[in-house]
């Protein structure tokens, strides 16, 4: 009888341990499954003061992993600290965003320097959970007058700007990302930095890029998959990351640019096709939705 009870006790103990081990394995598997990165741009910085909870609730509900936050020096540091701290609780990384076409002018480097100086000072006076997780530049040099009048000179100025940004970002211990249009793979440089595709050069000299692939269809010769193919394959070859950006704001350039007309369900349907095409590549780094306000106002 004692032997029987001992056997039953051991059997129950083994079952309990096996069950616990099984649960632990399941939990570890679940923990190892990373969600597809979802980023967004937040341009109206004043909203982190007036609309902080609504913004964070929306991002949490939509599994946003990263937000590019425009730096507005008129907003007090305390507001950034409160926003970033609450975002970090929800596993959302906040990246310091800035840039303008005028940055590639002869005086533009000073503007970038002021931006990095501000970030450096902010990081020094912020707790780890209040600090920015990256630098995100949106320069768009092709909107500067010199792009058409003095193309090679303007491109060289843009490259110099990014090299300076890369150095400052490294000093801050932050990754550097840059927004580029999908058609940079058809623009070339030939200057002191060598010669080649502009898209390749930018990818090689940043930690990651966000491709503004503003189309509302995944497939076809003018679809997202085709438009980002060159960049995402090159990035994979040199161990860099690419986030694929799409538009949600109304566009005057045509109905094929934005998901404003189609709505959110159609957007994710198309992006799932894009993801299926590229998720096996190590360079694929999810999607960036432009912009947070547009996304929040998008029809279901």
C-alpha positions in Angstrom: 0.0 0.0 0.0 2.8 2.3 0.9 4.6 1.4 -2.3 1.5 2.2 -4.3 1.0 5.6 -2.6 4.7 6.4 -3.3 4.3 5.4 -6.9 1.2 7.6 -7.3 3.0 10.5 -5.6 6.0 10.2 -7.9 3.8 9.9 -11.0 1.8 13.1 -10.0 5.1 15.0 -9.4 6.4 13.9 -12.8 3.2 15.0 -14.5 3.3 18.4 -12.7 6.9 19.0 -13.7 6.3 18.0 -17.3 3.2 20.2 -17.3 5.3 23.1 -15.9 8.0 22.4 -18.4 5.5 22.4 -21.3 4.0 25.7 -20.2 7.5 27.2 -19.9 8.4 26.0 -23.4 5.2 27.5 -24.7 5.9 30.8 -23.0 9.5 30.8 -24.3 8.3 30.2 -27.9 5.7 32.9 -27.6 8.4 35.3 -26.2 10.7 34.6 -29.1 8.0 35.5 -31.6 8.6 39.1 -32.5 5.7 41.2 -34.0 6.2 42.8 -37.4 7.6 46.3 -36.7 5.1 49.1 -37.2 6.3 52.6 -37.1 4.6 56.0 -37.7 5.5 59.7 -38.0 4.2 62.2 -35.4 4.6 65.7 -36.9 2.4 67.8 -34.7 4.5 67.6 -31.6 2.2 69.8 -29.5 -0.2 66.7 -29.4 2.1 65.0 -26.9 0.9 67.7 -24.5 -2.7 68.1 -25.5 -3.5 64.6 -26.7 -0.9 62.3 -25.2 -3.2 59.6 -23.8 -5.3 59.2 -27.0 -2.1 59.0 -29.1 -0.6 56.3 -26.9 -3.8 54.3 -26.6 -4.2 54.3 -30.4 -0.6 53.2 -30.9 -0.9 50.5 -28.2 -4.1 49.1 -29.8 -2.5 49.0 -33.2 0.7 47.4 -32.0 2.9 50.3 -33.0 6.6 49.5 -32.1 8.2 52.8 -33.1 7.2 56.5 -33.5 9.2 59.2 -35.2 8.6 62.3 -33.2 9.3 65.7 -34.8 11.4 67.8 -32.5 9.9 71.1 -31.6 12.1 73.1 -29.3 9.1 75.2 -28.1 7.8 72.0 -26.4 9.3 71.7 -22.8 11.6 68.8 -22.1 9.2 67.6 -19.4 6.5 66.9 -22.0 8.9 64.7 -24.1 10.0 62.9 -20.9 6.4 62.1 -19.9 5.5 60.9 -23.4 8.6 58.8 -23.9 8.3 57.3 -20.4 4.7 56.2 -21.0 5.5 55.0 -24.5 8.3 52.8 -23.2 5.9 51.2 -20.7 4.0 50.1 -23.8 7.2 48.9 -25.6 7.0 51.8 -28.1 10.4 53.3 -29.0 10.5 57.0 -29.7 12.9 58.4 -32.3 13.9 62.0 -32.6 12.7 63.3 -36.0 13.9 66.3 -37.9 15.1 67.5 -41.3 14.2 69.9 -44.2 15.2 70.4 -47.8 17.1 73.5 -46.8 19.5 71.4 -44.8 21.4 70.7 -48.1 22.0 74.4 -48.6 25.4 76.0 -47.8 24.1 76.9 -44.3 22.1 73.7 -43.8 24.6 71.9 -41.7 24.1 74.4 -38.9 20.5 73.5 -38.7 21.3 69.8 -38.4 24.0 70.7 -35.7 21.3 72.5 -33.7 19.1 69.5 -33.9 21.8 67.1 -32.7 22.9 69.5 -30.0 19.3 69.6 -28.7 19.1 65.8 -28.6 22.4 65.5 -26.9 21.4 67.9 -24.2 18.0 66.2 -23.8 19.6 62.8 -23.4 22.0 64.0 -20.8 19.2 65.2 -18.6 16.7 62.4 -19.1 16.4 59.0 -17.3 17.0 55.9 -19.4 13.2 55.3 -19.8 12.7 58.9 -20.9 15.4 58.9 -23.6 15.1 58.7 -27.4 15.8 55.3 -29.0 17.1 56.6 -32.3 17.6 59.4 -34.8 15.3 59.7 -37.8 16.0 62.2 -40.6 13.6 63.4 -43.2 15.6 65.8 -45.4 14.0 65.3 -48.9 16.8 67.1 -50.8 14.9 66.8 -54.1 12.6 69.5 -52.9 15.5 72.0 -52.6 16.0 74.3 -55.6 19.5 73.1 -56.2 18.3 69.6 -57.0 17.4 70.7 -60.5 19.9 73.5 -61.0 23.0 71.9 -59.5 22.2 68.2 -59.1 25.6 66.8 -58.3 26.5 69.6 -56.0 23.2 69.1 -54.1 23.6 65.4 -53.9 27.2 65.8 -52.5 25.9 68.2 -49.9 23.2 65.7 -48.9 25.8 62.9 -48.6 28.1 65.2 -46.5 25.1 65.9 -44.3 24.4 62.2 -43.7 28.0 61.5 -42.9 28.0 64.2 -40.3 24.7 62.8 -38.9 26.1 59.3 -38.8 29.0 60.5 -36.7 26.8 62.5 -34.3 24.4 59.6 -33.9 27.3 57.2 -33.1 28.5 59.7 -30.5 25.0 59.6 -28.9 24.9 55.8 -29.1 21.8 56.0 -31.2 20.9 54.3 -34.6 20.5 56.6 -37.6 17.6 56.2 -40.0 16.7 58.2 -43.1 13.6 58.6 -45.2 14.2 58.1 -48.9 11.8 57.9 -51.9 11.5 54.6 -53.8 13.0 56.2 -56.9 16.5 56.9 -55.3 17.6 53.7 -57.0 17.3 55.5 -60.3 19.4 58.5 -59.2 23.2 58.4 -59.4 26.1 60.3 -57.8 29.6 60.9 -59.2 31.7 63.0 -56.9 34.3 62.8 -54.1 32.3 59.9 -52.5 32.7 57.8 -55.7 29.9 56.9 -58.0 26.9 54.7 -58.0 23.2 54.5 -57.0 22.1 57.1 -54.5 19.9 54.6 -52.7 22.8 52.2 -52.3 24.9 55.0 -50.8 22.3 56.1 -48.3 21.6 52.5 -47.2 25.3 51.9 -46.7 25.8 55.0 -44.6 22.9 54.7 -42.2 21.7 52.0 -39.9 18.3 51.8 -41.7 16.1 53.5 -44.2 12.4 54.1 -44.5 11.4 53.9 -48.2 8.5 56.2 -49.0 6.7 53.7 -51.3 3.5 55.7 -51.5 1.3 53.4 -53.4 -2.0 51.7 -52.5 -1.4 48.4 -54.3 1.1 45.7 -53.4 1.5 44.1 -56.9 2.0 45.3 -60.4 4.8 47.3 -62.1 3.8 50.3 -60.1 3.1 48.4 -56.9 4.9 48.5 -53.5 6.6 45.1 -53.9 8.3 46.1 -57.2 9.1 49.6 -56.1 11.2 48.6 -53.1 12.7 45.5 -54.6 16.1 47.0 -55.4 16.6 48.7 -52.1 15.5 45.8 -49.8 17.7 43.3 -51.7 20.7 45.6 -51.5 20.1 46.2 -47.8 20.0 42.5 -47.2 23.4 42.1 -48.9 25.1 44.5 -46.5 23.1 43.6 -43.3 21.0 46.8 -43.2 17.3 47.3 -42.4 14.5 48.7 -44.5 11.1 49.8 -43.3 8.5 50.2 -46.0 6.5 53.4 -45.8 2.9 54.0 -47.0 0.6 57.0 -47.1 -2.8 57.5 -45.3 -3.2 61.3 -46.0 -5.2 62.6 -49.0 -2.9 63.2 -52.0 -3.2 65.5 -54.9 -0.9 63.4 -57.0 -3.4 60.7 -57.8 -5.7 58.1 -56.2 -3.0 55.4 -56.4 -0.7 57.2 -53.9 -2.6 56.9 -50.6 -4.8 54.5 -48.7 -6.9 57.5 -47.8 -9.7 56.4 -50.2 -9.5 52.6 -49.5 -9.3 52.6 -45.7 -7.5 50.6 -43.0 -8.7 47.1 -43.9 -7.6 47.4 -47.5 -4.2 48.9 -46.4 -3.4 45.9 -44.2 -4.6 43.5 -46.8 -2.1 45.0 -49.3 0.7 45.2 -46.7 0.2 41.5 -45.9 1.0 40.7 -49.5 4.1 42.9 -49.3 5.2 41.2 -46.1 4.7 37.7 -47.6 7.0 38.8 -50.4 9.9 40.1 -48.2 9.6 38.7 -44.7 12.2 36.0 -45.4 14.8 38.7 -46.1 16.8 39.9 -43.0 16.6 43.5 -44.3 12.8 43.6 -44.0 11.9 45.7 -41.0 8.1 46.1 -41.2 6.1 49.1 -42.1 6.0 52.8 -41.5 2.6 54.5 -41.7 2.5 58.1 -42.7 1.3 59.7 -40.6 -0.1 59.1 -37.1 -2.8 61.7 -37.5 -3.7 60.3 -40.9 -3.8 56.8 -39.7 -6.0 57.7 -36.7 -8.5 59.3 -39.1 -8.4 56.5 -41.7 -11.7 54.8 -42.4 -12.0 51.2 -41.1 
